[in-house]
Every structure is written in C-alpha cells, then in structure tokens.
Amino acid sequence: MPTSTKSPLTQYTFAELRRRRSVKWTEFPPDVLPMRIAEMDTPLDGPIADALIRAVADGDTGYATPGRLRELFAAFAGRLYGWHPHAQAMRLAPDVMSGVVEVLRVTTAPGDAVVVNTPGYPPYFTQFGRIGLRVVSSPLLPGPVGYRLDLDHLEHVFAAGAKAFLFCNPHNPTGTVFTPEELVAVAELAERHDVQVVADEILAPLVHPGPRRHVPFPSLDRPAAARSIGLVSASKAWNLAGLKAALIVPGPDAGATVAATDDELAEAAGLFGVLASEAAFADGKPWLDELLSALDANRRLLADEVARRLPRVRHQSPDAGFTAWLDFRGLGLPEDPAARLLRTAKVGVSSGLRFGPPLRPGETAPGDGFVRLNFATRPDLVVEAVERIAAALPPVDEAEGQRRSNRPRT
Ligand SMILES: Cc1ncc(COP(=O)(O)O)c(C=O)c1O
C-alpha cells in the first residue's frame, strides 16, 4: 500500500513493486533489477484513481469517446506553455506511436523518406516500413552540456528530398530540451525544403527545473510550425501507458491534414485512457510537481553515484524525462554493455544498439557502447543499480587490457 511520504517514487516497497503485472516488472527474472522500459514505479495520482474507480463502480467499461479530453488538454497546454491548440481539430488515438504512423501515412507516399534524429526512440526505426517509408538518420551532436541538433546535417537530408521530419521534442533517449533558437531553425529549414514536421511531444510535461523550457513545436510563429502536427499524451508523465489514449494535435494550419487521418483510429483508444488523461490534464498538476521534484532528486542522485562509483562511464543529466543515456565506451568492453550488465550485474537496461542503425555502412551504430537506464524508481534502487554495475565491471587495468587486445591489428 502507498505510504504517507510525499514522493511518488517511495510509495511502494520493492516487494509490492514485484507484484506488478506490467512489462517492467515481468520482463526479467526476479534476480534482475528492471530499469529498461519507460514505466514509473509510482502510485496513480488521486484524481486519476478516483476517475477509474468511479468507472469501475459504474461498470463504465465500454468503448471510448474523446469526452472532454481535447478541451482539457487545450486548457493544460495554455496554462503550461501558453499554447492554445484548437480543441475540436484534435483527434483521439490509442497511443503516440499509432498516431505518428497515421499522420505520416497521410502526409507522405510510399518510398518517401522520414528523418529522425539519432540516437532515437527504437520504434522510430521499426514501425514505418509498413507504410513504405524510408527512415533517414540525422545525428544529434554531443556538446559539453547536453546534446544539440546538427542543423547542417538536417539541412542536408531535407535538401536531399525528405518529406517529413519526426521531431522528438523533448528528446528520447538523451532527455534534451531543445532551445527556442533550434526550434525556429528547424521550422525555417522545413519551410525552405517543404518538409512536414511531426512533433512527438510525449515527454513535454516532464521537463526538470533548470534553464530549459518546453516549447511546443506547433506553437511557433512560423509557417512550417503552423502546418506541423503534434502528438501528445498523459501516458509518460502520469504512468498511464497501459490505458491507451493520446491526441493528434494540429498546428493552426494543419487541421485539414489531421481531418484526413483515419477516424477509426480513435476506436482503438481505451475509455480508461481517456478518463485517466482527462483527470491528469484537469487536476494532475500538483502530483506532477511532486513527481518532478522526486525525479529531479533521482537524476542528481544517479549523476553523483555514477561519478563516484563509475568514473569511466560518461553521463549528461537529462533536461527532461526519466531515462539516463550512459556512455560506457570508455570501458572498452568487448560486448554490448547492456548484455554485460544483464548477465553479470543483474540490471536490465536498454541496449544503445536499438536506438538507430549506423549512419553509413561500416560505421558503428549511434548508440553503440551506450545504455539507457530508467531512474523513475525508489532512490535506494537507483543506488543499488549503480552498486551492482560497479561491482560487475572489470577493474580499470582489465578494461585497459581488453581495449588493447580489441584494437585492430595493422
Ligand atoms: C519519445 C516517445 N515517443 C513515443 C513513446 C511511446 O508512446 P505510446 O506508448 O503512447 O505509443 C515513448 C515511450 O516511451 C517515447 O518515449
């Protein structure tokens, strides 16, 4: 049962979390600390739980309608970002990825290219083949602080004839919140090369304290932004992924494009997803603030623990979200670090290899040597994960020896 302290990340004991039936807590054997899939170890926000309990009590378990979700999201976006999307022009979808696929289907033709940044959310590289799209990578540039867009490369792939840019804003897996200048530059490039921008903004409510603010791409005062289409959902920020509701949100000039999407997509949404998301956008801000302060504390804890116990692992704290993109290349491990951590540390993380293919044949994949670790869990489990990893990695001398023996002989 949830305890009385405020942090949503300390409400359940490890044994209680172990009882969960979701992917996170069932995909690995019980001796593995699960830190792969992007679910959070939180209880439901009170108003969300109340809405779902009411529906269960009423036997209200039929098909979904959008209800008040679109209006409530528009009001939320106005309060948080000063963005006032047109509620009636939005469409309901079961989840962000099916919304992205449908929007790309109506804005491109088979054989067209869609650009995504790498490293990128793994389904971006697997789900568009079924609508005949080619995925073209555009790498992010690592900087001294965080990552940034490679605008020259983006221009290069736009000029080469790309039809769409799937812009992950904020970005998974690096947690980057892009600057307003970067967003304007994207809009200007898209305008110049007639590229349709589709903005995946699922992480938008999860921006941490700091200088960066989320700017919804469709809210920018630029023609390419006005005809862009956003995908939003309460599913990451309030941990509702299994309930199935998301919204397709057109910029001011994209209403007709969104109206051309298949309205049967809405029928795959779940009524519990709609009810929970309505409660999240209407009444979920106090809980979100508590969550953000707990995630911020965990993000700092992880950074400190990594710096202290894993000095050869490089890590830039994310501006948004609850995953850390950890660079193990300095260890020179002879295998994928995620496989190594699962086998020897018993910590389950995402392999960086899944976050996009090599840019050119013969190069390494953009996430080669990286892992993504989900830190939306109890702080003691964050510490335990780093301890387990540190104990399972080779001491510095051994890693140095492995690196030397892996060097190609000339
Ligand atoms: C950037 C991004 N887009 C989309 C998704 C998937 O969202 P959905 O389950 O609504 O398709 C995720 C899930 O973590 C994500 O991080």
The ligand as a Tripos MOL2 file, in Angstrom:
@<TRIPOS>MOLECULE
LIG
   16    16     1     0     0
SMALL
NO_CHARGES

@<TRIPOS>ATOM
      1 C1          9.5190    9.7200  -27.3160 C.3       1 LIG1
      2 C2          8.4780    8.6530  -27.1730 C.ar      1 LIG1
      3 N1          7.5250    8.5460  -28.0890 N.ar      1 LIG1
      4 C3          6.5670    7.6040  -28.0080 C.ar      1 LIG1
      5 C4          6.5680    6.7080  -26.9720 C.ar      1 LIG1
      6 C5          5.5070    5.6490  -26.9470 C.3       1 LIG1
      7 O1          4.3340    6.1970  -26.5390 O.3       1 LIG1
      8 P1          2.9790    5.3810  -26.7490 P.3       1 LIG1
      9 O2          3.0270    4.2290  -25.8110 O.co2     1 LIG1
     10 O3          1.9220    6.3890  -26.4360 O.co2     1 LIG1
     11 O4          2.9850    4.9680  -28.2020 O.co2     1 LIG1
     12 C6          7.5310    6.7780  -25.9810 C.ar      1 LIG1
     13 C7          7.5280    5.8240  -24.8700 C.2       1 LIG1
     14 O5          8.3500    5.8310  -24.0190 O.2       1 LIG1
     15 C8          8.5270    7.7800  -26.0830 C.ar      1 LIG1
     16 O6          9.4840    7.8950  -25.1720 O.3       1 LIG1
@<TRIPOS>BOND
     1     1     2 1
     2     2     3 ar
     3     2    15 ar
     4     3     4 ar
     5     4     5 ar
     6     5     6 1
     7     5    12 ar
     8     6     7 1
     9     7     8 1
    10     8     9 2
    11     8    10 1
    12     8    11 1
    13    12    13 1
    14    12    15 ar
    15    13    14 2
    16    15    16 1
@<TRIPOS>SUBSTRUCTURE
     1 LIG1         1 GROUP 0 **** ****
